[in-house]
Amino acid sequence: MEYGRKHAGISHRKKAREKRLAVYTEKIQETVLNKSAETIRLLVEERHNQKMTQQELSDITGIQPSNLARFESGGRVPTLIVLEKYANALGKHIEIKICDD
């Protein structure tokens, strides 16, 4: 009987840990998506300020216009390399900082 209670306790703790991990993972994903969306919004705003079309940006960066449209609309999360290419085409750069939350 002792084994059964121990095993049940371990299983319960494992499930609780997995649940905490899932919540934490979801929060990280949400934070990353929000920060990515803000970066994209700023880049698109700058593209508009410079009166540059997606096609012109595509010609400079080599990124397909359809891919630019997808990540500008939030349908796709771009990689850091894509963000850097986009920013460079606008005469800007991406700066990354490691900070405490």
C-alpha positions in Angstrom: 0.0 0.0 0.0 2.9 2.4 0.8 4.2 2.1 -2.8 0.8 3.0 -4.2 0.6 6.2 -2.2 4.1 7.2 -3.0 3.5 6.5 -6.7 0.3 8.5 -6.6 2.1 11.4 -4.9 4.9 11.5 -7.5 2.4 11.3 -10.4 0.4 14.2 -8.9 3.5 16.3 -8.5 4.6 15.5 -12.0 1.2 16.6 -13.4 1.3 19.8 -11.3 4.8 20.6 -12.7 3.7 19.9 -16.3 0.7 22.2 -15.8 2.9 25.0 -14.4 5.3 24.5 -17.3 2.5 24.7 -19.8 1.3 28.0 -18.3 4.8 29.4 -18.3 5.4 28.4 -21.9 2.1 30.0 -23.0 3.1 33.3 -21.2 6.5 33.3 -22.9 4.9 32.7 -26.3 2.4 35.5 -25.7 5.2 37.9 -24.7 7.3 37.1 -27.7 4.4 37.5 -30.1 3.5 40.9 -28.6 7.1 42.2 -28.8 7.4 40.8 -32.3 4.2 42.5 -33.3 5.4 45.8 -31.9 8.7 45.6 -33.8 6.8 44.8 -37.0 4.4 47.7 -36.5 7.3 50.1 -36.1 9.0 48.8 -39.2 5.9 49.0 -41.3 5.3 52.6 -39.9 8.8 53.5 -41.0 8.3 51.9 -44.5 5.1 54.1 -44.9 7.0 57.2 -43.6 9.6 56.6 -46.3 6.8 56.0 -48.9 8.3 52.7 -49.8 6.1 49.9 -51.2 6.3 46.2 -50.3 7.5 45.6 -53.8 10.4 48.1 -53.5 11.3 46.5 -50.1 11.2 43.1 -51.7 13.5 44.2 -54.5 16.0 45.5 -52.0 15.9 42.6 -49.5 15.1 39.6 -51.8 12.1 38.7 -49.5 9.1 37.7 -51.5 6.3 40.3 -51.4 3.8 37.7 -50.3 6.1 36.9 -47.3 6.4 40.6 -46.5 2.6 40.9 -46.6 2.1 37.9 -44.3 4.4 39.1 -41.6 3.3 42.8 -41.9 -0.3 41.6 -41.3 0.7 39.3 -38.4 0.0 36.1 -40.3 3.6 35.0 -39.9 6.3 35.7 -37.3 9.5 36.7 -39.1 13.0 35.5 -38.1 15.6 37.9 -36.8 17.4 37.8 -40.1 14.2 38.8 -42.0 13.7 41.7 -39.5 17.3 42.8 -39.9 17.0 42.7 -43.7 13.8 44.7 -43.5 15.3 47.3 -41.1 18.5 47.6 -43.2 16.5 48.3 -46.3 15.0 51.3 -44.4 18.4 52.5 -43.3 17.8 51.1 -39.8 19.0 48.2 -37.7 17.6 45.9 -35.1 19.1 46.1 -31.6 18.7 43.3 -29.1 19.1 43.6 -25.4 19.0 41.0 -22.7 17.0 42.5 -19.8 15.2 41.4 -16.7 11.4 41.4 -17.0 
